[in-house]
Each structure stands twice: as structure tokens, then as C-alpha cells.
Amino acid sequence: MTSPMLNHVEFGDGTPLLMLHGFTIDHRLLLPLESAFTDRPDWRRVYVDLPGSGRSPRQPGPVTADTVAESLMTFVDKQFGSAPFAVAGISFGAQLARHVLAERGEQVLGMSLFAPPVLPFAQRDLPERQVLERDEALLDSLDPEDLAAFSGIAARQNPEGWAAFRDHVLPGLRAHHQGDAAELARSLMLTTTPETRFTTHDGPHLLVTGRQDHLVGWRDQLALLERYPRMTYAVLDGAGHNVHLDQPGPVHALFTRWLDELDARR
């Protein structure tokens, strides 16, 4: 299988930081994290569109978590070679971030995970769906398709939440290949759990979940801490699956602290 040439957007120079978006979205989902680099010019942020997402071509052959991970590793090796790098991912992208770490070991300086899935959906320990804020006038003004997408995931259905969703989620939802996404949905978990491939990884790591995340939850992720002795874990109240959009202030503080720890080790 020939891996596709993945589209990506870069900012800055220096140590690479690979940024991985979630399922049916594109690289724009993680762009709000750019605010953490205002005073950090020596990080090369590489926001990639996974196969079939954004402006990247479709995955050739079967579309599974394993084949997408294979294409991603081809991209990683071409972009970074043997140079040390860090990785951050959200949702499906966080699962891929764990795969990258398992594949490249100590070449990975550290990892930041937002709302990572740990178990197949039927096995997850999930909280009940909660909507913390609901602006009926706003929701009545939305296009029906946009309303369904927004109300199906957002914990805070208010003007601020809609603006973040409109700018960082909706473009990816409109751009992804729906047929490939439907195929990937049937094989969304990696065949081999990344943490079964190594004992521990001692780099600085961050894991952030939302207390109201009804898609991946927050309890299953506690099992990951055994493999990452220096991992900070935070579960943020008032946040659903897009935790960095629902709680931008606390996520910014945690993410910048993680970057500080990486800077101290470079």
C-alpha cells in the first residue's frame, strides 16, 4: 500500500510538535492551542490533516485505524527523520499519538492527550449526556445540519460555544470524505493497544478529559497513568468531548505547563 501525501500546516521553527485532530474533523480543530506559543518561537508546530480529512487525499485500500496509523508514520518519518519531536492529539488523534509514541519510543520527547479513547465504544464507562448551557434563540437560528452537529456534541450550547464550533469543528466536518469516515467508524480502534508494546515512557505527558464527555468519558483514561510515570491527568468540569473549546482557560494553563516541562528537558 502506498501512503498518501498528507496535507499539513506549519507554524514556527525549531523542535517539531506533531498535532493530530479527531475523527471526521481536520487540523483546524487544534488551532486554538496556538495561543500557547506566543512567547515560544522555537517550536515547529505541524498540524496534519489525516487521510480523507481536510485537504489530504483519501486513504488507499481499506480504511481502518491501523491503515491510517501506517500512513501517519510515513508522514512522521518523512517530516522528522531521526530528530526528537513531541506529539499532541485529540480524540482519535490522541489514540494515534499513543501509537506514534509506541513506534518511536525515546525519539518522542513527550505527549499531550485530549479526550483520548481507551476502549471500544461498547466497553467504555461513560457519564450520562449533559448539556450545561442551552441558548434556544441561538439554536433556533442555526441551519438544521449545523444544529444537529453542534447540539450532538457541545456541552455548552451558547454563542461562545457556537463560535468555537463554527470556526474549528464545522469546516472539518464539511471537508471530510463521508464514505471513508463510515468505513473507519467500523474499525476506529487500533488492533494493538499502544501501551502493550512498551513498559513505561518517562517523558513529560499531559492527559485532559471533560467531566461531561459522553463519547470517551474520563474514567477509562486512568489506566494509562501506569505506563506514563510523569503524566499529569486533569478532568475538567464544564467540558464535553471538545474539552479545549469548552474550557479554553484551564486547558491553556495545563498545555503551557506541559510545554514548560518539555523546554526544561530539551
Summary of the structure (lengths in Angstrom):
residues: 266
radius of gyration: 17.4
end to end distance: 35.9
largest distance: 52.9
contacts: 921
relative contact order: 0.17
helix: 44%
strand: 17%
